[in-house]
């Protein structure tokens, strides 16, 4: 039988089903991600679903993956561009 996403729940272990470009914002929240792909590299400031304060990830290389349930990518302090949210 061929793989079909309909047979599997959407958990962190299942393959990514979609990715979207994330525009950093100090106020806008995003749907909780499985991970973020930082295509261009740089510094990224994120807030995870259970964080009370933002977390800073400096000097990430191109195509770094942050495997966190991210709900916000802050514009303040983020220098990386082309950020993709994976769901």
C-alpha positions as CSV (number, residue, x, y, z in Angstrom):
1,X,0.0,0.0,0.0
2,X,1.3,3.5,-0.9
3,X,1.8,6.1,1.8
4,X,-1.3,8.2,2.4
5,X,-1.4,11.1,4.9
6,X,-5.0,10.3,5.6
7,X,-3.9,7.1,7.4
8,X,-1.6,8.9,9.8
9,X,-2.3,11.7,12.4
10,X,-0.4,14.9,12.0
11,X,2.3,14.5,14.7
12,X,5.9,15.8,14.9
13,X,7.1,12.4,13.5
14,X,5.0,12.5,10.3
15,X,6.3,14.2,7.2
16,X,5.7,17.9,6.6
17,X,2.5,18.4,4.7
18,X,2.9,22.1,3.8
19,X,5.3,25.0,4.2
20,X,4.6,28.7,4.1
21,X,6.7,31.8,4.0
22,X,6.7,33.4,7.5
23,X,7.0,37.2,7.6
24,X,8.5,38.3,10.9
25,X,6.2,40.5,13.1
26,X,6.4,41.7,16.7
27,X,2.6,41.3,17.1
28,X,1.3,38.7,14.6
29,X,1.1,35.1,15.7
30,X,1.3,32.1,13.3
31,X,-0.2,28.6,13.5
32,X,2.1,26.5,15.7
33,X,4.8,25.0,13.4
34,X,6.5,21.6,13.4
35,X,9.7,23.5,12.5
36,X,11.1,26.5,10.8
37,X,13.6,26.4,7.9
38,X,15.9,29.5,7.8
39,X,16.8,29.5,4.1
40,X,19.1,32.5,4.0
41,X,20.7,32.2,7.5
42,X,21.2,34.9,10.1
43,X,19.7,35.7,13.5
44,X,16.1,34.6,14.3
45,X,14.1,35.6,17.3
46,X,11.2,33.2,18.0
47,X,8.5,32.5,20.6
48,X,7.5,28.9,21.1
49,X,4.0,27.9,22.1
50,X,4.8,27.6,25.8
51,X,7.5,30.3,26.1
52,X,6.9,33.5,28.1
53,X,9.8,35.3,26.5
54,X,11.3,35.3,23.0
55,X,14.4,33.1,22.3
56,X,17.3,34.4,20.2
57,X,19.1,32.1,17.8
58,X,22.1,34.0,16.4
59,X,24.2,33.4,13.4
60,X,22.3,30.4,11.9
61,X,23.7,29.0,8.7
62,X,21.7,28.8,5.5
63,X,19.0,26.1,5.6
64,X,19.1,25.7,9.4
65,X,16.1,24.0,10.8
66,X,14.6,24.9,14.2
67,X,12.4,22.0,15.3
68,X,10.2,23.9,17.7
69,X,6.5,24.6,17.9
70,X,6.9,28.3,17.0
71,X,3.9,30.7,17.3
72,X,5.8,34.0,16.6
73,X,8.8,35.1,14.6
74,X,9.7,38.5,15.9
75,X,10.8,41.3,13.5
76,X,12.9,42.9,16.2
77,X,16.3,41.3,16.2
78,X,15.6,38.9,13.3
79,X,18.1,39.4,10.4
80,X,17.4,36.1,8.5
81,X,15.3,36.3,5.4
82,X,13.2,33.7,3.6
83,X,11.9,31.9,6.7
84,X,9.5,28.9,6.1
85,X,7.1,27.5,8.6
86,X,6.6,23.8,8.2
87,X,3.3,22.1,9.1
